[in-house]
Amino acid sequence: MTTFENMTNAELKEACKDFGLEVIAKNPAKPNKEEYLRALNEFKASQDKLHGVEPEVETKETVETTETKAVTPKPKPQSKQKLMKLDLLKKDRVIIHDQQESQTKDEMISVAWGNLLIGGQQDWVDVGSSEPQYVRRGALNNLREATTVTHVAKGSGAAQVRKKRFIIVDAEPLTENEFEDLKTAQKMRNSKLA
């Protein structure tokens, strides 16, 4: 597995571009390797926090007297594949509207997605309520590519037109207070079910 520390600045720049990361540098025209690595590792840490993954930490032990003491943890460099996987698993808050003209509409649909890197995945997405929801980027990519055929009157006949099936609108992420309120409501709901 290739780690970012073994990559060139050009490769690191491309990795940051792929993930849409802003690299904070003393010289914005030419960031150095350390600045690229900082941006990529901060992105990895934010993804780990979002998905509840414990950070991987290297600890070193030093012997001063009879006690063992941990030195400041050094973050492990991440590979491009691991960051691409984390990007697909990242959740975005969106509102989804289904434009398919059908007499039977389901409130929830199953979205299958994945690749060789992360395997097959399946998400259930609410397309009937028009309420904001968090959906993984891999599933959103599939929804953005989905199309439907509609019939349009054209002169004396009808024509088939292919259009996007889903309208996906980005919603503002939950504020800290909204997030805490949601956690409290879910805990109360779960305690009633137990």
Phi and psi in degrees as GROMACS dihedral restraints (atoms count N, CA, C in turn):
[ dihedral_restraints ]
;  ai    aj    ak    al  type     phi  dphi    fc
    3     4     5     6     1   -78.9    20    10
    4     5     6     7     1   130.7    20    10
    6     7     8     9     1  -100.4    20    10
    7     8     9    10     1   159.9    20    10
    9    10    11    12     1   -66.4    20    10
   10    11    12    13     1   -27.6    20    10
   12    13    14    15     1   -64.7    20    10
   13    14    15    16     1   -23.4    20    10
   15    16    17    18     1   -89.9    20    10
   16    17    18    19     1    -2.0    20    10
   18    19    20    21     1   -91.8    20    10
   19    20    21    22     1   157.3    20    10
   21    22    23    24     1   -79.9    20    10
   22    23    24    25     1   167.6    20    10
   24    25    26    27     1   -61.5    20    10
   25    26    27    28     1   -36.2    20    10
   27    28    29    30     1   -64.3    20    10
   28    29    30    31     1   -41.7    20    10
   30    31    32    33     1   -67.9    20    10
   31    32    33    34     1   -39.0    20    10
   33    34    35    36     1   -65.1    20    10
   34    35    36    37     1   -40.6    20    10
   36    37    38    39     1   -60.8    20    10
   37    38    39    40     1   -42.8    20    10
   39    40    41    42     1   -64.5    20    10
   40    41    42    43     1   -40.4    20    10
   42    43    44    45     1   -62.9    20    10
   43    44    45    46     1   -43.8    20    10
   45    46    47    48     1   -63.3    20    10
   46    47    48    49     1   -38.8    20    10
   48    49    50    51     1   -65.3    20    10
   49    50    51    52     1   -41.6    20    10
   51    52    53    54     1   -58.9    20    10
   52    53    54    55     1   -36.7    20    10
   54    55    56    57     1   -95.2    20    10
   55    56    57    58     1     2.5    20    10
   57    58    59    60     1    66.0    20    10
   58    59    60    61     1    35.7    20    10
   60    61    62    63     1   -91.1    20    10
   61    62    63    64     1   140.9    20    10
   63    64    65    66     1   -93.0    20    10
   64    65    66    67     1   122.9    20    10
   66    67    68    69     1   -95.1    20    10
   67    68    69    70     1   118.2    20    10
   69    70    71    72     1   -87.6    20    10
   70    71    72    73     1   116.6    20    10
   72    73    74    75     1  -135.0    20    10
   73    74    75    76     1   152.9    20    10
   75    76    77    78     1   -63.0    20    10
   76    77    78    79     1   -41.2    20    10
   78    79    80    81     1  -114.1    20    10
   79    80    81    82     1    95.3    20    10
   81    82    83    84     1   -57.1    20    10
   82    83    84    85     1   -25.5    20    10
   84    85    86    87     1   -74.0    20    10
   85    86    87    88     1   -25.0    20    10
   87    88    89    90     1  -147.6    20    10
   88    89    90    91     1    79.9    20    10
   90    91    92    93     1   -64.8    20    10
   91    92    93    94     1   152.0    20    10
   93    94    95    96     1   -93.9    20    10
   94    95    96    97     1   174.2    20    10
   96    97    98    99     1   -59.6    20    10
   97    98    99   100     1   -42.1    20    10
   99   100   101   102     1   -60.9    20    10
  100   101   102   103     1   -39.0    20    10
  102   103   104   105     1   -69.3    20    10
  103   104   105   106     1   -38.1    20    10
  105   106   107   108     1   -64.1    20    10
  106   107   108   109     1   -46.1    20    10
  108   109   110   111     1   -61.2    20    10
  109   110   111   112     1   -39.7    20    10
  111   112   113   114     1   -60.9    20    10
  112   113   114   115     1   -45.9    20    10
  114   115   116   117     1   -61.9    20    10
  115   116   117   118     1   -44.3    20    10
  117   118   119   120     1   -68.3    20    10
  118   119   120   121     1   -41.3    20    10
  120   121   122   123     1   -70.6    20    10
  121   122   123   124     1   -32.9    20    10
  123   124   125   126     1   -66.7    20    10
  124   125   126   127     1   -39.0    20    10
  126   127   128   129     1   -62.0    20    10
  127   128   129   130     1   -44.8    20    10
  129   130   131   132     1   -60.5    20    10
  130   131   132   133     1   -43.7    20    10
  132   133   134   135     1   -63.5    20    10
  133   134   135   136     1   -40.2    20    10
  135   136   137   138     1   -66.7    20    10
  136   137   138   139     1   -36.4    20    10
  138   139   140   141     1   -68.0    20    10
  139   140   141   142     1   -41.3    20    10
  141   142   143   144     1   -60.7    20    10
  142   143   144   145     1   -42.3    20    10
  144   145   146   147     1   -64.8    20    10
  145   146   147   148     1   -43.1    20    10
  147   148   149   150     1   -61.9    20    10
  148   149   150   151     1   -37.6    20    10
  150   151   152   153     1   -96.1    20    10
  151   152   153   154     1     5.1    20    10
  153   154   155   156     1    70.8    20    10
  154   155   156   157     1    27.2    20    10
  156   157   158   159     1   -89.6    20    10
  157   158   159   160     1   132.6    20    10
  159   160   161   162     1   -70.1    20    10
  160   161   162   163     1   134.3    20    10
  162   163   164   165     1   -66.2    20    10
  163   164   165   166     1   141.7    20    10
  165   166   167   168     1   -79.7    20    10
  166   167   168   169     1   128.0    20    10
  168   169   170   171     1  -129.1    20    10
  169   170   171   172     1   133.0    20    10
  171   172   173   174     1   -94.7    20    10
  172   173   174   175     1   130.9    20    10
  174   175   176   177     1  -120.1    20    10
  175   176   177   178     1   143.5    20    10
  177   178   179   180     1  -115.8    20    10
  178   179   180   181     1   143.2    20    10
  180   181   182   183     1  -107.9    20    10
  181   182   183   184     1   138.6    20    10
  183   184   185   186     1  -124.9    20    10
  184   185   186   187     1   144.3    20    10
  186   187   188   189     1  -104.6    20    10
  187   188   189   190     1   114.3    20    10
  189   190   191   192     1  -105.6    20    10
  190   191   192   193     1   -50.1    20    10
  192   193   194   195     1  -129.8    20    10
  193   194   195   196     1  -111.6    20    10
  195   196   197   198     1  -103.5    20    10
  196   197   198   199     1    -2.1    20    10
  198   199   200   201     1   -96.3    20    10
  199   200   201   202     1   152.0    20    10
  201   202   203   204     1  -107.8    20    10
  202   203   204   205     1   132.3    20    10
  204   205   206   207     1  -128.1    20    10
  205   206   207   208     1   135.6    20    10
  207   208   209   210     1   -83.4    20    10
  208   209   210   211     1   138.2    20    10
  210   211   212   213     1   -88.6    20    10
  211   212   213   214     1   160.9    20    10
  213   214   215   216     1   -49.9    20    10
  214   215   216   217     1   128.2    20    10
  216   217   218   219     1   -64.3    20    10
  217   218   219   220     1   141.0    20    10
  219   220   221   222     1  -105.6    20    10
  220   221   222   223     1   121.6    20    10
  222   223   224   225     1   -65.6    20    10
  223   224   225   226     1   141.1    20    10
  225   226   227   228     1   -77.9    20    10
  226   227   228   229     1   140.1    20    10
  228   229   230   231     1   -67.5    20    10
  229   230   231   232     1   147.6    20    10
  231   232   233   234     1  -106.9    20    10
  232   233   234   235     1   148.3    20    10
  234   235   236   237     1   -84.3    20    10
  235   236   237   238     1   159.8    20    10
  237   238   239   240     1   -63.7    20    10
  238   239   240   241     1   -38.4    20    10
  240   241   242   243     1   -61.6    20    10
  241   242   243   244     1   -42.3    20    10
  243   244   245   246     1   -65.7    20    10
  244   245   246   247     1   -40.1    20    10
  246   247   248   249     1   -68.9    20    10
  247   248   249   250     1   -35.0    20    10
  249   250   251   252     1   -65.3    20    10
  250   251   252   253     1   -39.8    20    10
  252   253   254   255     1   -62.6    20    10
  253   254   255   256     1   -45.6    20    10
  255   256   257   258     1   -62.9    20    10
  256   257   258   259     1   -35.5    20    10
  258   259   260   261     1   -65.0    20    10
  259   260   261   262     1   -41.7    20    10
  261   262   263   264     1   -67.3    20    10
  262   263   264   265     1   -30.2    20    10
  264   265   266   267     1   -85.7    20    10
  265   266   267   268     1   -12.6    20    10
  267   268   269   270     1   -63.8    20    10
  268   269   270   271     1   143.0    20    10
  270   271   272   273     1  -102.8    20    10
  271   272   273   274     1   137.0    20    10
  273   274   275   276     1  -114.6    20    10
  274   275   276   277     1   145.2    20    10
  276   277   278   279     1   -89.1    20    10
  277   278   279   280     1   118.3    20    10
  279   280   281   282     1  -139.5    20    10
  280   281   282   283     1   164.1    20    10
  282   283   284   285     1  -115.9    20    10
  283   284   285   286     1   128.5    20    10
  285   286   287   288     1  -117.9    20    10
  286   287   288   289     1   131.1    20    10
  288   289   290   291     1  -123.0    20    10
  289   290   291   292     1   128.6    20    10
  291   292   293   294     1   -89.4    20    10
  292   293   294   295     1   123.4    20    10
  294   295   296   297     1   -96.3    20    10
  295   296   297   298     1     1.0    20    10
  297   298   299   300     1   -64.4    20    10
  298   299   300   301     1   127.0    20    10
  300   301   302   303     1   -87.2    20    10
  301   302   303   304     1   102.3    20    10
  303   304   305   306     1  -145.7    20    10
  304   305   306   307     1   152.0    20    10
  306   307   308   309     1   -78.5    20    10
  307   308   309   310     1   -26.0    20    10
  309   310   311   312     1  -112.1    20    10
  310   311   312   313     1   119.1    20    10
  312   313   314   315     1  -117.5    20    10
  313   314   315   316     1   131.2    20    10
  315   316   317   318     1   -91.5    20    10
  316   317   318   319     1   142.1    20    10
  318   319   320   321     1   -70.3    20    10
  319   320   321   322     1   -38.3    20    10
  321   322   323   324     1  -118.3    20    10
  322   323   324   325     1   139.9    20    10
  324   325   326   327     1  -127.2    20    10
  325   326   327   328     1   154.7    20    10
  327   328   329   330     1   -94.0    20    10
  328   329   330   331     1   130.2    20    10
  330   331   332   333     1  -116.8    20    10
  331   332   333   334     1   115.2    20    10
  333   334   335   336     1   -94.5    20    10
  334   335   336   337     1   135.2    20    10
  336   337   338   339     1  -156.9    20    10
  337   338   339   340     1   174.3    20    10
  339   340   341   342     1   144.5    20    10
  340   341   342   343     1  -179.0    20    10
  342   343   344   345     1  -156.6    20    10
  343   344   345   346     1  -176.9    20    10
  345   346   347   348     1   -64.2    20    10
  346   347   348   349     1   -28.7    20    10
  348   349   350   351     1   -69.9    20    10
  349   350   351   352     1   -44.1    20    10
  351   352   353   354     1  -113.2    20    10
  352   353   354   355     1    -5.4    20    10
  354   355   356   357     1    81.4    20    10
  355   356   357   358     1  -175.6    20    10
  357   358   359   360     1   -75.9    20    10
  358   359   360   361     1   136.0    20    10
  360   361   362   363     1  -128.0    20    10
  361   362   363   364     1   155.9    20    10
  363   364   365   366     1  -142.3    20    10
  364   365   366   367     1   130.0    20    10
  366   367   368   369     1  -125.2    20    10
  367   368   369   370     1   147.4    20    10
  369   370   371   372     1  -101.1    20    10
  370   371   372   373     1   126.2    20    10
  372   373   374   375     1  -122.1    20    10
  373   374   375   376     1   134.7    20    10
  375   376   377   378     1   -83.7    20    10
  376   377   378   379     1   115.7    20    10
  378   379   380   381     1  -113.8    20    10
  379   380   381   382     1     2.7    20    10
  381   382   383   384     1  -107.8    20    10
  382   383   384   385     1   -17.6    20    10
  384   385   386   387     1   -96.2    20    10
  385   386   387   388     1   -17.1    20    10
  387   388   389   390     1    59.1    20    10
  388   389   390   391     1    27.9    20    10
  390   391   392   393     1   -98.5    20    10
  391   392   393   394     1   147.5    20    10
  393   394   395   396     1   -62.7    20    10
  394   395   396   397     1   144.2    20    10
  396   397   398   399     1  -151.2    20    10
  397   398   399   400     1   157.6    20    10
  399   400   401   402     1   -94.3    20    10
  400   401   402   403     1   126.6    20    10
  402   403   404   405     1  -132.0    20    10
  403   404   405   406     1   138.8    20    10
  405   406   407   408     1   -66.1    20    10
  406   407   408   409     1   145.5    20    10
  408   409   410   411     1   -61.2    20    10
  409   410   411   412     1   -33.1    20    10
  411   412   413   414     1   -61.0    20    10
  412   413   414   415     1   -43.4    20    10
  414   415   416   417     1   -68.5    20    10
  415   416   417   418     1   -39.6    20    10
  417   418   419   420     1   -61.9    20    10
  418   419   420   421     1   -38.2    20    10
  420   421   422   423     1   -59.9    20    10
  421   422   423   424     1   -42.4    20    10
  423   424   425   426     1   -65.9    20    10
  424   425   426   427     1   -40.7    20    10
  426   427   428   429     1   -65.2    20    10
  427   428   429   430     1   -36.3    20    10
  429   430   431   432     1   -67.1    20    10
  430   431   432   433     1   -28.7    20    10
  432   433   434   435     1   -85.9    20    10
  433   434   435   436     1   -15.2    20    10
  435   436   437   438     1   -67.9    20    10
  436   437   438   439     1   139.0    20    10
  438   439   440   441     1  -128.4    20    10
  439   440   441   442     1   165.7    20    10
  441   442   443   444     1  -139.8    20    10
  442   443   444   445     1   155.5    20    10
  444   445   446   447     1  -104.3    20    10
  445   446   447   448     1   130.7    20    10
  447   448   449   450     1  -121.0    20    10
  448   449   450   451     1   154.3    20    10
  450   451   452   453     1  -102.0    20    10
  451   452   453   454     1   129.6    20    10
  453   454   455   456     1  -124.2    20    10
  454   455   456   457     1   134.7    20    10
  456   457   458   459     1   -67.9    20    10
  457   458   459   460     1   130.0    20    10
  459   460   461   462     1  -138.3    20    10
  460   461   462   463     1   104.4    20    10
  462   463   464   465     1    63.9    20    10
  463   464   465   466     1  -123.0    20    10
  465   466   467   468     1   -92.9    20    10
  466   467   468   469     1    -5.0    20    10
  468   469   470   471     1  -125.2    20    10
  469   470   471   472     1  -157.8    20    10
  471   472   473   474     1  -132.6    20    10
  472   473   474   475     1   149.8    20    10
  474   475   476   477     1  -125.6    20    10
  475   476   477   478     1   151.3    20    10
  477   478   479   480     1   -96.4    20    10
  478   479   480   481     1   132.4    20    10
  480   481   482   483     1  -123.5    20    10
  481   482   483   484     1   132.0    20    10
  483   484   485   486     1   -95.0    20    10
  484   485   486   487     1   130.8    20    10
  486   487   488   489     1  -140.4    20    10
  487   488   489   490     1   166.8    20    10
  489   490   491   492     1   -60.8    20    10
  490   491   492   493     1   135.6    20    10
  492   493   494   495     1   -78.8    20    10
  493   494   495   496     1   -37.4    20    10
  495   496   497   498     1  -115.0    20    10
  496   497   498   499     1   139.1    20    10
  498   499   500   501     1   -99.0    20    10
  499   500   501   502     1   121.2    20    10
  501   502   503   504     1  -117.8    20    10
  502   503   504   505     1   119.3    20    10
  504   505   506   507     1  -115.7    20    10
  505   506   507   508     1   128.7    20    10
  507   508   509   510     1   -68.8    20    10
  508   509   510   511     1   136.1    20    10
  510   511   512   513     1  -112.6    20    10
  511   512   513   514     1   155.4    20    10
  513   514   515   516     1   -64.9    20    10
  514   515   516   517     1   139.4    20    10
  516   517   518   519     1   -63.1    20    10
  517   518   519   520     1   158.2    20    10
  519   520   521   522     1   -63.1    20    10
  520   521   522   523     1   141.2    20    10
  522   523   524   525     1   -75.6    20    10
  523   524   525   526     1   168.2    20    10
  525   526   527   528     1   -59.5    20    10
  526   527   528   529     1   -41.3    20    10
  528   529   530   531     1   -66.5    20    10
  529   530   531   532     1   -43.1    20    10
  531   532   533   534     1   -62.8    20    10
  532   533   534   535     1   -39.0    20    10
  534   535   536   537     1   -63.7    20    10
  535   536   537   538     1   -43.7    20    10
  537   538   539   540     1   -65.3    20    10
  538   539   540   541     1   -41.0    20    10
  540   541   542   543     1   -61.0    20    10
  541   542   543   544     1   -41.5    20    10
  543   544   545   546     1   -64.9    20    10
  544   545   546   547     1   -41.9    20    10
  546   547   548   549     1   -61.6    20    10
  547   548   549   550     1   -42.3    20    10
  549   550   551   552     1   -63.9    20    10
  550   551   552   553     1   -44.6    20    10
  552   553   554   555     1   -62.9    20    10
  553   554   555   556     1   -40.1    20    10
  555   556   557   558     1   -68.1    20    10
  556   557   558   559     1   -38.8    20    10
  558   559   560   561     1   -63.3    20    10
  559   560   561   562     1   -41.8    20    10
  561   562   563   564     1   -64.8    20    10
  562   563   564   565     1   -42.8    20    10
  564   565   566   567     1   -63.5    20    10
  565   566   567   568     1   -42.7    20    10
  567   568   569   570     1   -67.9    20    10
  568   569   570   571     1   -34.6    20    10
  570   571   572   573     1   -68.9    20    10
  571   572   573   574     1   -31.7    20    10
  573   574   575   576     1   -70.8    20    10
  574   575   576   577     1   -32.0    20    10
  576   577   578   579     1   -77.0    20    10
  577   578   579   580     1   -24.5    20    10
